[in-house]
Amino acid sequence: MARLKSKRIIDAINKGISINPTTFDVKYIEKVLVDGAYEKVENIITYTGIIYLEDNSNKITIESKTQGTSYTTNKYKMILNNENEIKIDEKNVVEFESKEGHLKVTGAYPIIIEDTLCGYLCDLERT
């Protein structure tokens, strides 16, 4: 049975990014503990990855009986390679502008194969 190799996954992610790269500057607001209180420190980090629209298999559509009040959710995803490091928690918020609009990273899931970090799969929310 074939096994996943980390080098092949890293190469596939890098090839996908090189075909259609999206480079964006992220305004990274980090809360740092200073003198017993959190202060907001703003940093700018440049990422290169792929932003795509999730498939429609689990798309949520909310319709009311009133005409013209349909609401649909489009979930955006992002793949970053292993050269990027992204940290998401309630203290650190990552937001950026792209051609899809103003996006906020709501979750970042590492892709780990053979104890090697291959990249990140991120959930995005349009704000």
Summary of the structure (lengths in Angstrom):
residues: 127
radius of gyration: 17.6
end to end distance: 44.0
largest distance: 56.2
contacts: 297
relative contact order: 0.23
helix: 13%
strand: 57%
